[in-house]
Amino acid sequence: MKLKTLLATTALTGLTLLSASASAFSLFGSDDDDTLKLGYLVKQPEEPWFQTEWAFAEKASKDLDFKLIKMAVPDGEKTLNAIDTLAASGAKGFVICTPDPKLGPAIMAKAKSYGLKVVTVDDQFLNAKGKPMKQVPLVMMAASEIGQRQGNELVKEMKKRGWDQSNTAVMAITADELDTARRRVDGSIKAIKESGFPAENIHRVPTKTNDIPGALDAANSLLVQYPNVKQWLIVGMNDNTVLGGVRATEGQGFNAQNVIGIGINGVDAVNELAKSKPTGFYGSLLPSPDVHGYKSIESLYKWVKDGVEPKKFVEVTDVVLITRDNYKAELAKKGL
Ligand code: FCA
C-alpha cells in the first residue's frame, strides 16, 4: 500500500475512534464480548511515524486475530483516561509511546490496578528518581547509532560539496529531557567532532516542543547569534525538528545550496522530499516504524494469550538514508 493511502486510512480510523471515545462500551464492545482487545497509545498521532506504527499494529491484529484499539494520548490526563477506557472495554493490555517518560510510574500503577499488561515503544519510562524503568518491556531504535549515522552523513555530504569548514556551522536542535532525543543528538555531534569538524562551530539550542513550530523558534534564536555563517548543517532528533531548522534558515535567505539537514524517521519527510525543487532538507534516516508497530503489539499479544513474557529490550538497528533520489524505492521496500 502506498504510504499516503496507508496513512490516510489510519488517520481516519484513528479519528473515528477519538471522536467517539466518550463511551468505551459502545465503541469497543463490553467486557463479556470475548474477542481479545489490545490498545496502542501514541503521544503524537499527527506524526506519520506513529501512524505507520498503528498501520503495522493493525496488520498484526489481522494476522493474529485480535481487536486493536488505537488511542491518541498527547498528555498525562488523556493517557490515564485512556487506560480507564481500555479497562472498561475489557482490553487486556496496551502498547504505549508515552507523552512524557516521567508518567511511567503513574501509568504502571493504573495498568496494574486493572491487571493490564504494558509494552513501551520508542520512549522509555523513567521512575521517580529519573532512572529508566528497565523492568517494563521496550521496543526502540538504536538511538546513539542512528544519531552517529546522521552526523556521518552530514559530514559526507558537506565534503562532497567542498564546503569551507571555517565558515560552516552545525545547528543542533536539542530535546535533552527525552532520552532517545538526547542520545541521537549526542551521537550525531560526536560523529561530526570525530570527523575533525571545528568544535567551536557546533551550536546547540533546545526546542520547547517536539514539533516544527518549536524547532523553528529554537533555530531562529540561534541564527540571529551567528550572522556570519555561510553554510549550515542541521542536526535534530527527528524529521520535524530538522524541518523546523530548515524553515528557519529559509527565513534568513538560505536554500538547498548552503544548508544540509538530515532528519530521522523518514516517513515524516516524504512531503518535503517530494517537493518539486530541492530544499535544505537533504534527506532522512528511515528506521523501521513497521517493525516497531508490529513487533511491540505481537509481543504483547503473545504475553496476554500464551503467557510468553516479552524481551525487556528490543533494539531496532536497521536504518537507510532516504533522499529525493531513492525515497520512493526505499519506502516501497518496506511496503509503504
Ligand atoms: C520519539 C520521537 C518520534 C520518533 C520515535 C521513534 O518518540 O518523538 O518522532 O522518532 O521516537
Boltz pocket constraint, residues with backbone or C-beta under 6 A from the ligand:
constraints:
  - pocket:
      binder: B
      contacts: [[A, 47], [A, 49], [A, 97], [A, 121], [A, 122], [A, 123], [A, 141], [A, 180], [A, 210], [A, 237], [A, 238], [A, 264], [A, 265]]
      max_distance: 6.0
